[in-house]
């Protein structure tokens, strides 16, 4: 699904030197590379504060801890998302409130968000799924109206631009109260291990986030908050500094792959190509199609027999997961999410794909339907 070896080979000399320099410095934790990456990412995102951490799930948890959310507080998020989004809500004894998404863009429906607000609601977690933004302007208006925090789950859309009605743009993850991202290796900006980061433009909140991420201390051995231990190591930061310089180039390469797929599958009776939202560009962390009147299991088997990877993001909605079963929800309550989980499938998309590979993949998909 992702060719990390091919990507590495293009930047091998830079990466190898950066890793060796970090090892020779022995500044493995919170060293100069971490501080430099933080500053460079702040500049790229045009955000006041970037706080690196250990992974994207930690980023979400730290964000909620820093906002002083209390057990029983309700947090609204999308039902169609990776489990980490809801996992940290449940872990902190908060109450996840799930809402449906748009069938075309897979992002949070603001009308569904507003309908789910109660006196116990304290935050909204929009997910910028597969590489494009949720409707942040509408979500922020709802949050302001009801005095709610907004925590952007930006694990899949770093580098995407959100366009407001007045024409100005902001990077995904910098619009809400806090933004969170992951640097898992397969992400558009991925390291060679685990990593994550938290973004905010609020000075006081940034201090609190740094404190929570560092054992609840701002001065060593003086612990003012209950915190966690979550940090990005210097070697990963050194790698990310190099890959950040290529992030826009990587997004362009992914868009070219998506355009090829779009052209190959346009107007197909059994395939719905991914819809582009009008409020954001798309950086294509995933290229996700929706099947119409087709057997997904047989398609996957057919593609596997021809060495074409195919993934299902995601096969089971959160409300039907055993760990998140809730008497408030039952099968049928989220028709769009349930339909998507039964019909989506994602094809390989990455920075190293050439036309020969793309033709082979698209021919295999089209051949499956021609043999029906």
C-alpha positions as CSV (number, residue, x, y, z in Angstrom):
1,X,0.0,0.0,0.0
2,X,3.0,2.3,0.7
3,X,6.5,2.1,-0.8
4,X,8.6,3.4,2.0
5,X,11.8,1.7,0.6
6,X,11.5,3.6,-2.7
7,X,10.8,6.9,-0.9
8,X,13.8,6.3,1.4
9,X,16.2,5.6,-1.5
10,X,15.5,9.1,-2.9
11,X,16.5,10.8,0.3
12,X,18.9,8.2,1.7
13,X,22.0,10.3,1.8
14,X,20.3,13.1,3.7
15,X,18.6,10.7,6.1
16,X,21.6,8.6,6.8
17,X,23.7,11.6,7.5
18,X,21.1,13.1,9.8
19,X,20.7,9.9,11.8
20,X,24.5,9.5,12.1
21,X,24.9,13.1,13.3
22,X,22.2,12.6,15.9
23,X,23.9,9.4,17.2
24,X,27.3,11.1,17.3
25,X,25.8,14.0,19.3
26,X,24.2,11.5,21.8
27,X,21.4,14.0,22.3
28,X,18.7,11.4,21.9
29,X,15.9,13.0,24.0
30,X,14.8,16.6,23.5
31,X,17.9,17.3,21.6
32,X,18.6,20.1,19.0
33,X,16.9,18.0,16.2
34,X,13.6,18.0,18.1
35,X,13.7,21.7,18.7
36,X,14.6,22.4,15.1
37,X,11.8,20.2,13.8
38,X,9.4,21.8,16.1
39,X,10.3,25.3,14.8
40,X,10.3,24.2,11.1
41,X,6.9,22.6,11.5
42,X,5.5,25.7,13.2
43,X,6.7,27.8,10.2
44,X,5.3,25.4,7.7
45,X,1.9,25.2,9.4
46,X,1.9,28.9,10.4
47,X,0.9,28.0,13.9
48,X,2.4,29.4,17.1
49,X,3.1,26.2,19.0
50,X,4.0,22.7,17.9
51,X,4.5,20.2,20.8
52,X,6.0,16.9,19.6
53,X,5.0,13.7,21.3
54,X,5.3,10.0,21.1
55,X,2.4,9.1,18.7
56,X,-0.9,10.4,17.4
57,X,-3.0,8.6,20.0
58,X,-0.9,10.3,22.8
59,X,-1.5,13.6,21.0
60,X,-5.3,13.2,21.3
61,X,-5.1,12.0,24.9
62,X,-2.8,14.9,26.0
63,X,-5.0,17.4,24.2
64,X,-8.1,16.2,26.2
65,X,-6.1,16.1,29.5
66,X,-4.8,19.7,28.9
67,X,-8.4,20.9,28.4
68,X,-9.3,19.5,31.9
69,X,-12.2,17.4,30.5
70,X,-13.7,15.4,33.3
71,X,-15.2,11.9,33.5
72,X,-18.7,11.9,32.2
73,X,-18.1,14.9,29.8
74,X,-19.4,14.2,26.3
75,X,-17.2,14.4,23.3
76,X,-18.7,14.3,19.8
77,X,-16.8,12.6,17.0
78,X,-17.3,10.7,13.8
79,X,-18.4,7.1,13.9
80,X,-16.5,6.4,10.7
81,X,-12.9,6.7,11.8
82,X,-9.9,4.7,13.2
83,X,-10.5,3.5,16.7
84,X,-7.8,5.8,18.3
85,X,-10.2,8.8,17.9
86,X,-12.7,7.3,20.3
87,X,-10.2,5.2,22.3
88,X,-8.7,8.1,24.2
89,X,-12.2,9.5,25.0
90,X,-13.1,6.2,26.6
91,X,-9.7,5.8,28.3
92,X,-10.2,9.2,30.1
93,X,-13.7,8.1,31.2
94,X,-15.3,10.7,29.0
95,X,-18.4,9.8,27.0
96,X,-18.0,9.3,23.2
97,X,-21.0,10.6,21.3
98,X,-20.9,9.3,17.8
99,X,-22.4,10.9,14.7
100,X,-22.7,10.1,11.1
101,X,-20.6,11.4,8.2
102,X,-21.1,12.5,4.6
103,X,-21.3,9.6,2.2
104,X,-19.0,11.2,-0.4
105,X,-16.2,12.9,1.6
106,X,-16.4,10.6,4.6
107,X,-16.1,13.6,6.9
108,X,-18.2,14.8,9.9
109,X,-21.6,16.2,9.1
110,X,-22.0,19.5,11.0
111,X,-25.7,19.2,11.2
112,X,-25.4,15.8,12.9
113,X,-22.9,17.4,15.3
114,X,-25.3,20.1,16.3
115,X,-28.2,17.7,16.8
116,X,-26.0,15.6,19.2
117,X,-25.1,18.5,21.5
118,X,-26.4,18.2,25.1
119,X,-25.7,20.2,28.3
120,X,-22.9,17.6,29.0
121,X,-21.1,18.2,25.7
122,X,-17.7,19.8,26.1
123,X,-15.8,19.1,22.9
124,X,-16.0,18.1,19.2
125,X,-13.3,16.0,17.5
126,X,-13.6,16.4,13.7
127,X,-11.5,13.8,11.7
128,X,-9.8,15.0,8.5
129,X,-10.2,11.5,7.0
130,X,-8.2,10.1,4.2
131,X,-6.5,13.5,3.4
132,X,-9.1,16.2,3.3
133,X,-10.6,18.5,5.9
134,X,-14.0,18.3,7.6
135,X,-16.2,21.4,7.3
136,X,-14.2,23.3,9.9
137,X,-15.8,26.7,9.4
138,X,-19.3,25.3,10.2
139,X,-17.9,23.2,13.0
140,X,-16.2,26.2,14.6
141,X,-19.4,28.2,14.3
142,X,-21.2,25.5,16.2
143,X,-18.5,25.3,18.8
144,X,-18.6,29.0,19.4
145,X,-22.3,29.0,19.7
146,X,-22.3,26.3,22.3
147,X,-19.0,27.2,24.0
148,X,-17.2,23.9,23.0
149,X,-13.6,23.0,22.4
150,X,-12.6,21.6,19.0
151,X,-9.8,19.1,18.8
152,X,-8.8,18.3,15.2
153,X,-7.8,14.7,14.5
154,X,-5.3,15.5,11.7
155,X,-3.5,12.2,11.6
156,X,-4.3,11.8,7.9
157,X,-4.3,15.3,6.4
158,X,-1.2,17.1,7.4
159,X,-0.3,19.7,4.7
160,X,-3.9,20.0,3.5
161,X,-5.2,23.6,3.1
162,X,-8.6,24.7,4.4
163,X,-10.3,27.5,2.5
164,X,-12.7,29.8,4.4
165,X,-15.6,31.6,2.8
166,X,-13.7,34.9,2.9
167,X,-10.9,33.3,0.8
168,X,-8.2,33.0,3.4
169,X,-6.6,29.6,4.0
170,X,-5.2,27.7,7.0
171,X,-3.4,24.4,7.3
172,X,-5.4,21.4,8.6
173,X,-4.9,21.0,12.3
174,X,-4.4,24.7,13.0
175,X,-8.1,25.9,13.0
176,X,-9.5,24.3,16.2
177,X,-8.6,24.8,19.8
178,X,-6.0,22.1,19.4
179,X,-4.8,20.0,16.4
180,X,-3.3,16.5,16.7
181,X,-1.3,14.5,14.2
182,X,0.6,11.2,13.8
183,X,4.0,10.5,12.2
184,X,3.4,6.8,11.9
185,X,5.7,5.6,9.0
186,X,2.9,5.3,6.4
187,X,1.5,8.8,7.0
188,X,2.1,11.5,4.4
189,X,4.7,12.9,6.9
190,X,6.0,9.8,8.5
191,X,9.1,8.9,10.6
192,X,10.9,5.6,10.8
193,X,9.2,4.6,14.1
194,X,6.5,6.2,16.1
195,X,5.9,9.9,16.6
196,X,3.2,12.6,16.9
197,X,2.6,16.3,17.6
198,X,0.0,18.7,19.0
199,X,-0.7,22.2,17.6
200,X,-2.2,25.3,19.1
201,X,-2.2,29.1,18.8
202,X,-3.1,29.5,22.5
203,X,0.0,30.4,24.6
204,X,-1.4,29.3,27.9
205,X,-2.8,26.1,26.5
206,X,0.6,25.3,24.9
207,X,2.2,25.6,28.3
208,X,-0.3,23.2,29.7
209,X,0.2,20.7,26.9
210,X,3.9,20.7,27.3
211,X,3.5,20.2,31.0
212,X,1.1,17.3,30.6
213,X,3.3,15.6,28.0
214,X,6.3,15.9,30.4
215,X,5.1,14.1,33.6
216,X,3.0,17.2,34.6
217,X,6.1,19.3,35.2
218,X,7.4,22.6,33.8
219,X,10.3,22.7,36.2
220,X,12.2,19.4,36.7
221,X,10.9,17.4,39.7
222,X,8.1,19.8,40.5
223,X,4.9,18.2,39.3
224,X,1.9,20.5,39.2
225,X,-0.4,18.3,37.1
226,X,-0.9,14.5,36.6
227,X,0.8,14.0,33.3
228,X,2.2,11.4,31.0
229,X,5.6,10.6,29.4
230,X,5.3,11.3,25.7
231,X,8.0,12.6,23.6
232,X,9.4,12.4,20.0
233,X,13.0,11.1,20.0
234,X,15.8,13.1,18.3
235,X,16.5,10.5,15.6
236,X,12.9,10.6,14.5
237,X,12.9,14.4,14.6
238,X,16.0,14.4,12.4
239,X,14.3,12.2,9.8
240,X,11.1,14.3,9.9
241,X,13.0,17.5,9.3
242,X,14.2,16.1,6.0
243,X,10.8,14.6,5.0
244,X,9.0,17.9,5.9
245,X,11.0,19.6,3.1
246,X,9.4,17.2,0.7
247,X,5.9,17.1,2.1
248,X,4.2,19.3,-0.6
249,X,6.1,17.4,-3.3
250,X,4.7,14.1,-1.8
251,X,1.2,15.5,-1.8
252,X,1.5,16.5,-5.5
253,X,2.6,12.9,-6.3
254,X,-0.3,11.5,-4.4
255,X,-2.7,13.8,-6.3
256,X,-1.4,12.6,-9.6
257,X,-2.0,9.0,-8.6
258,X,-5.6,9.9,-7.5
259,X,-6.2,11.7,-10.8
260,X,-5.1,8.5,-12.7
261,X,-7.5,6.4,-10.6
262,X,-10.3,8.9,-11.1
263,X,-10.0,8.8,-14.9
264,X,-9.8,5.0,-15.0
265,X,-12.9,4.5,-12.8
266,X,-15.0,7.5,-13.7
267,X,-18.7,6.7,-14.4
268,X,-18.1,3.0,-13.7
269,X,-21.4,1.4,-12.7
270,X,-19.9,-0.4,-9.7
271,X,-17.4,2.1,-8.5
272,X,-17.9,5.5,-6.8
273,X,-14.7,7.6,-6.9
274,X,-13.9,9.7,-3.8
275,X,-15.7,13.1,-3.7
276,X,-13.6,16.2,-3.2
277,X,-15.0,18.7,-0.6
278,X,-15.3,22.3,-1.7
279,X,-13.6,23.6,1.5
280,X,-10.3,21.8,1.3
281,X,-7.7,20.5,-1.1
282,X,-6.9,16.8,-0.8
283,X,-3.5,15.3,0.2
284,X,-4.7,11.7,-0.3
285,X,-3.4,9.7,2.6
286,X,-5.7,7.0,1.2
287,X,-7.6,6.6,-2.1
288,X,-10.9,5.1,-1.1
289,X,-13.6,3.9,-3.5
290,X,-17.1,2.8,-2.6
291,X,-18.6,-0.3,-4.3
292,X,-22.0,-0.4,-5.8
293,X,-23.7,-3.8,-6.1
294,X,-20.5,-5.7,-6.0
295,X,-18.9,-8.4,-3.8
296,X,-16.0,-6.8,-1.9
297,X,-14.7,-10.1,-0.6
298,X,-14.4,-11.6,-4.1
299,X,-12.8,-8.4,-5.4
300,X,-10.2,-8.5,-2.7
301,X,-9.5,-12.2,-3.4
302,X,-9.2,-11.4,-7.1
303,X,-6.8,-8.6,-6.5
304,X,-4.7,-10.6,-4.0
305,X,-4.3,-13.3,-6.6
306,X,-2.7,-10.7,-8.9
307,X,-0.5,-9.2,-6.1
308,X,-2.5,-6.0,-5.9
309,X,-2.9,-4.8,-2.3
310,X,-6.3,-3.7,-1.1
311,X,-7.3,-2.5,2.3
312,X,-10.6,-1.8,4.1
313,X,-10.6,1.4,6.1
314,X,-12.7,0.6,8.1
315,X,-14.7,-2.7,8.2
316,X,-16.6,-2.2,11.5
317,X,-18.2,1.1,12.7
318,X,-17.3,2.2,16.2
319,X,-20.8,1.6,17.6
320,X,-20.6,-2.0,16.6
321,X,-17.2,-2.7,18.0
322,X,-17.3,-4.9,21.1
323,X,-15.1,-2.5,23.2
324,X,-17.5,0.4,22.4
325,X,-20.9,-1.2,22.6
326,X,-23.3,1.2,24.1
327,X,-27.1,0.8,24.9
328,X,-27.6,4.2,23.2
329,X,-26.7,2.7,19.8
330,X,-27.8,-0.2,17.8
331,X,-27.3,-1.5,14.3
332,X,-29.1,0.7,11.8
333,X,-28.6,3.9,13.8
334,X,-25.8,5.2,11.5
335,X,-26.9,4.2,8.0
336,X,-24.2,6.1,6.1
337,X,-21.3,4.8,8.3
338,X,-22.6,1.3,8.2
339,X,-23.0,1.4,4.4
340,X,-19.5,2.8,4.0
341,X,-18.0,0.1,6.3
342,X,-19.7,-2.6,4.1
343,X,-18.6,-1.1,0.8
344,X,-15.4,0.9,1.0
345,X,-12.0,-0.3,-0.3
346,X,-8.7,1.5,-0.7
347,X,-6.1,1.0,-3.4
348,X,-2.3,1.7,-3.1
349,X,-1.4,5.3,-3.2
350,X,2.1,6.6,-2.4
351,X,4.9,8.9,-3.7
352,X,6.7,6.3,-5.8
353,X,4.0,5.0,-8.1
354,X,4.6,5.1,-11.9
355,X,2.2,4.8,-14.8
356,X,3.0,1.2,-15.4
357,X,2.1,0.2,-11.9
358,X,-1.1,2.3,-12.0
359,X,-2.2,0.8,-15.3
360,X,-1.7,-2.7,-13.9
361,X,-3.7,-1.9,-10.8
362,X,-6.6,-0.3,-12.6
363,X,-6.6,-3.0,-15.3
364,X,-6.9,-5.6,-12.6
365,X,-9.8,-3.8,-10.9
366,X,-11.6,-3.3,-14.2
367,X,-11.0,-6.9,-15.3
368,X,-12.7,-8.1,-12.2
369,X,-15.9,-6.4,-13.2
370,X,-15.6,-7.4,-16.9
371,X,-15.5,-11.1,-15.9
372,X,-18.8,-10.9,-13.9
